[in-house]
């Protein structure tokens, strides 16, 4: 269905002529169409991110959580590159703290390589769908409330700039819309539940910005930036009946975690010839399930990157 929708969008763009897809659509429609198509269209993407962390005011947490916060340090920078041949074939490499991790998705199989070494294959198949549904994309975009900021250019490409504020109200709307979606039992449902849990204890602001080609409505650049303060003490109090949140000495968790994020993705070769090769694996990993499946040495270096 996603492929058909993307194809239909491309046909509509071709029929209407350059720029028509942006001038005729509402900001939400233009952004939703671009994001949906970017999930399946061949493309390359360069990624950069900077994270700042201040956990100096947080205390009284269980030692494992306090240690993880300590490993974050003051944050750090990361870079990445994505090659996407299709919705079923992607290769992404991320680098931080002098280490790199490459993950390949190839026709239902997953592979991982640390620092350019031999690949290991996940013993279980990937989820049947690694794209976000049309309904979930639309729900998220509508919750954020994108506005048209006018035309400009990015690296010589004529684009229309769309921006949405990240506020507590927007996070709450996003949580409600995602949790209520038909796919709420999967990845998007978990995201919605997480947002719903954290939103009441977060303050701050930020923006999500997208730049779409005026020629065909495709994604050219995306960025997110902002800062937030998480009331750790309030969260610990709310969770006290569900899980142990007291420190080793029995002290009550308190303080706020301050974080700042700036990330950008630049798209190239959109709709062009992009090929992802199937790796040859020399070992297997227990399964596809997040950080527990990946080398602990790499995760430590990524967390403590400075």
N, C-alpha and C positions, 0 to 999 in steps of 0.2 A: 504493500500500500504506500509506503514511504517513497519507494522508487517511482511509482506511478504518479504520486503527487508532485515529486520533483520534476518529472518529465512534463507533466501538465503545466507546471509553472514556467518551464523553459519554452514550451510552445506558445504560451500566452505572451511571454516577453517578446518572442520573435514576431508574433502577429501584431503586437501593439507598437513596436518600434522602440528605439533607444529612449530610456528615461520614463517611459509610460508607466512601467510597473511601480515606480516610486511616486509619481505625481498622482496616479489614480488611487493608490492604496492609502489606507490610514497608516500612521506610524507603526501600530501594532501588527497590521497585516504585512507590511513590508519587512519588518524584523522577523516575524514568524516564518515567512516564506524563505528568507535568506538562511536562517538557522536550520530549518528543516532540510533544505537542499544541501547545505554544507556537510550534513552527516553522511551523505551517500555519494556526493560528487567527487571525482578524482581531484586531489589538490595537495599542495605542500603548505606547511605552516611552521613559522619560526616563533618560538615562545620565549618570553623573558619574565622574570618575577623577582620582586624584592619584598622581603618580609622583615618587619621590625617587631620585637617582642620585649615587653618589660614585665617580668614576673616577680620583681623585687618586693612588691607589697603583698604577695600571696604567702600564706603560712597555714600550718595545721592540717594539710592534706595527707592522705596515706603516702608512705614513703615512695611507693612505685610511681604515683602521679607526680609527687614533688620532684623526683629524680628526672622524670621525663621533661618536666618544665625546665629543670636545670640544664638538660641537654640542648634545649632550644636556644639557650644563651640569649643573645640580643637579636637573633634572627640571622638572615643571610640572603644570598642571591642564588638564583638558579636559571638555567637556560634549557631549552628543549627544541626538538624538531620532529614534526609529524609528516610522514608520507602516507597518504590515503589513496589506495587504488579503488576501493569500493567499501560498502558498509561491512563487508566480511574480511577485508584485507587491509590492515593498517600496521605501521611500524612507528613507534615513538621512542625517542631517546631523550632522557633528561640527565642533566649534569649539575652537580653541586658539591662544594667542599672537596674538589679534586677527584671525585668519583663520578661514574656514569652508570646508568641503567637503561637497557634497551628492552622493550616489550613488543612482541610481534603477535598480532591476531591474524590467523590465516585459516579461513574456511572452517571455523569452529574449534580450532586448536590454538593454544596459547603457549608462547615461548618467552624466556627471559634470559638475558645475558648481563653479567656484571663486568664493568670496566673493559668491554670489548672481548671478554673471554668466551669460552664455549657456551652454547645454548643448552638450557634445560627446558624440557617440555612439561607443562602441567598435566597431571594424570587424568584430570577430569575435563570434559569439554566446556567451552565457554557458554555463557547464557545464550539462549536461542535468539534474543534480540539485544544488540548492543547500541541501538539507536533509541532516542526518546520519541515517544509517539506524538502524532500531530496534535492530539488533544492536550498532552502535557506541555508541549512547546507553547501552544497558544495560551494555556492557563498561566504559565510562568511569565510570559511576555505581558499579558494583560494585567497581572498582579503588580508588575513593576511599573507599568504606565509610561512607556517610551514617548518622547516628544521629538518632533523634527527640529533640528538646530540649523538647518540650511545647508547649502552646498559649499563644498571646498574641494581640495585635492589631496591625495595621499600618494607620495612617490610618483607624481605625474598622472595619476588616475583620477578622473572626475568622480566624486563621491557625494552622497548625501549623508549627513551626520545625524544620528539618532542617539538620544541620551535618556537615561532613567535614573532617578535618585534611589539610593538604598537607604531606607528609613525603617524604623521599628514597625510602622504601619505597613510598609511594603513587605517586610519579612513575614508579618502575621498573615497578610493576604496570600502570600506565596505558600506558606505552610498550609493554610486552609484549602487552597485550590489544588495543591499537589496531593494532599491526603485524601481529598474527595474524588480524585481521578479514578478511572477504571483500572489503571495499573498500580493502584495504591499498595498492593500487596508486594510489589517488587522494589527495585532500586528507588524509584521516585517516591514510593510510600515511605521508605526508611528516611529519605531526605526530608519529606514533609513532617514526619514525626520528630526528627531531630530539630528542625527549625521551630516547630511548635513548642518543644521543651525549652530551648535556649532563648527564644525571642524575648520573653518577659524579663530576662536578666541581662540584656545587652543594651547598651546605649552607644551612640556614635552616628556616623553618616558616611556616605560614599556615593559613587556613581558607576553605572555600567554604560559604556559607550560603544556603539557600532557604526562603522562607516561602510556603506553599501554602494556598489558601482551604479552610476546613473545609466550605464549602458544596458546592463542585464539584471540589476538588482542583487548581484552576488556579494557575498561577504568579502571585504577587502582587509578590514582591520577590526579588532575587538579589544577592549580594555576594561579593566575593573580596578578601582582604587578606592581607598577609604581607610578609616581608623575606627576602632571600637574598643569599648571597655566591658569586660565580662565580670559581673559580680559573683565571684567564686563562692563567697560566703553564703549568698542567697540561694545559689544552686545547691550547695551542700546541705543547707537546711531543708530545701524542698525534697531532696533525695534521701534524707536521713532515715526514712522508714522503708526505703527500697534497697539500699546498699550501704555498706560501711563507708563513711566518708571522714571519719576522725583520724587524726594523725597517730603516730606510734605512741605518743605519750597520752593519748586520749583527748588532746586539745581540739577545739572546734575550728574548722576551716574558716578562714577569713581573708579579706583583701580582694583586690580587683586585678585581673589580668588585662594589660593594655597591649593591643596589637594593631599593626598597620600593614596594609598590603597594596602593592602596585604591580599589576600584571598586564601583559600585552601579547596579542597574537596577530601576526601578519601573514596573510594568505598570498600564495603565488601559484602559478600554473593551474589555476582553477579551470576544471574541465579538460585539462591537457592529458598528456601521456604520463601516467605515474604507475610504476610497477613495484610491487612488494614481493620479495622472494621468500619462499618457504625455507626456514632455517633447518639445518641438520642438527638434531639434538643428541647430546652424548649422555644425558641423564634425565631423570624425571623429578618433579616436585609433587608434594602431596595433593595439591589441588589449587583451584583458582578461587582465592577468597580474601585477597587483600594483603596487608603487610605481613601476616603470619606465614605466607607462602614464599616470601622473598628473603634474600640473604640478610641476616641480622647485621653483619658488618657494614653493609651498604646503608641500611636504614639508619644506623647510628651516625654514619658520616653525613648523610643528608640532613638529619635532624640538627646536628651540631655545626652545619656549614656556617662559615662566617665570612 
